[in-house]
Amino acid sequence: MKLLPSCHDVQTDLTEYAEGALPFRRRAGIWLHLLLCRVCAAFFRGLMALPGVSKTALAPPEAAPDAALKALAAVQAALGKPKP
């Protein structure tokens, strides 16, 4: 790979770049490419945002929805158990 990699090379190696798993010369080439290429830089920012977006999207709600609480109360009443 040359010092300044192509967009394809960069996008192929971005995960390893983010993890610090590439040799110095490849890391330096990708770093320089990201400084010069807005498209690849945006792609890298998106890649870096994925863990936070996933954590937010998959997090359970802080409180149960009203419909769920009503359904739980109805089931508990039908079973003759006290409400929480």
Buried (B, 14 or more C-beta within 10 A) or exposed (E): EEEBBEEEBBBEBBEBBEEEEBEEEBBEBBEBBBEEBEEBBEBBEEBEEEEEEEEEEEEEEEEEEEEEEEEEEEEEEEEEEEEE
